[in-house]
Amino acid sequence: MIYAIILIVLGLIAIIFNKRPITKKAAIAKAWLAPLFIIWGTVGIVILSTIRYSVIYENATYWYFLILGSSIEILIAMFFIYRYIKLKKNPLPDDRLFLLQSILGIAAILVGVATILVK
């Protein structure tokens, strides 16, 4: 349950702080937080993939949503880093960067809510 709440919060961060023009301070802050989310998502995938099959078989959809959520967390964190690198090179980024972050944020929120509902 805590994992799903963290995923929803990360999705909200990805959507709420998706404003134009983005400042370098905001991009740097997200880029510094990104490795924490990458570690959290990777540890989640490793732990969830090592759980015994009998436990996963009882509630497979719940475990699927947890692993999917970990993958989305890693993608959002990598996108934060990518966006920081793009802003460093070009202070006026194109709209595609903002659209991708919004889509990933919405996907994270939906997977978090689905995880809570399935449990």
Secondary structure as the mmCIF struct_conf table of DSSP 4:
data_model
#
loop_
_struct_conf.conf_type_id
_struct_conf.id
_struct_conf.beg_label_comp_id
_struct_conf.beg_label_asym_id
_struct_conf.beg_label_seq_id
_struct_conf.end_label_comp_id
_struct_conf.end_label_asym_id
_struct_conf.end_label_seq_id
HELX_RH_AL_P HELX_RH_AL_P1 ILE A 2 ILE A 16
TURN_TY1_P TURN_TY1_P1 PHE A 17 PHE A 17
BEND BEND1 ARG A 20 PRO A 21
HELX_LH_PP_P HELX_LH_PP_P1 ILE A 22 THR A 23
HELX_RH_AL_P HELX_RH_AL_P2 LYS A 24 SER A 49
TURN_TY1_P TURN_TY1_P2 THR A 50 THR A 50
BEND BEND2 ILE A 51 ILE A 51
HELX_RH_AL_P HELX_RH_AL_P3 TYR A 53 GLU A 58
TURN_TY1_P TURN_TY1_P3 ASN A 59 ASN A 59
HELX_RH_AL_P HELX_RH_AL_P4 ALA A 60 LYS A 89
BEND BEND3 PRO A 91 LEU A 92
HELX_RH_AL_P HELX_RH_AL_P5 ASP A 95 VAL A 118
#
